[in-house]
Amino acid sequence: MEPVSQDRADFGPPDDGYQRLWTPHRMVYIGGQDKPADSSAGQCPFCRIPQGDDEQGLVVARGERCYAVLNLYPYNSGHLMVLPYRHVSDYTDLDEAETAELAHLTQQAMRVSRAVYAPAGFNLGINQGEVAGAGIAAHLHQHVVPRWLGDANFLPVVAQTKALPELLADTRRRLAEAWGTAGGGEEN
């Protein structure tokens, strides 16, 4: 075996002609840091968030039974989640009032996103259960993901990376400020 030269950096990526966009902050998510230890309401971050400060918790709007919050690990800028305050995991376990408010807040999230970011479309979705991709399966949450033409560029396709042009605090402020004025929504 040849000794490794200390004069050159043999510890970096291979010289393959590609540049790298490092996103080490994603390792927290990948490694499962801050994931609930179990499925109880006491361990659930979605149950704790509304008890704190809206700016710190990235809460954009509050309803009577549900609230809208930014995704801490967004797929795109403006990626919101709408969820009930009540710790419930299955969509069929929502009561009628929760179901109606979840739908209403989802519509308002789309209106606000259109007013603030002018997306070309949206992905809306609820991942039911861990096997379906729910990061926190114990607390139902609906994703509202703004989409633009061409946003599936080379970074996510080739590098499994997203370049987000705005800090979450700035995104939260812009969406929260527009919530009561975009498309007839109520002030929160």
Disulfide bonds with the S-S distance in Angstrom:
none
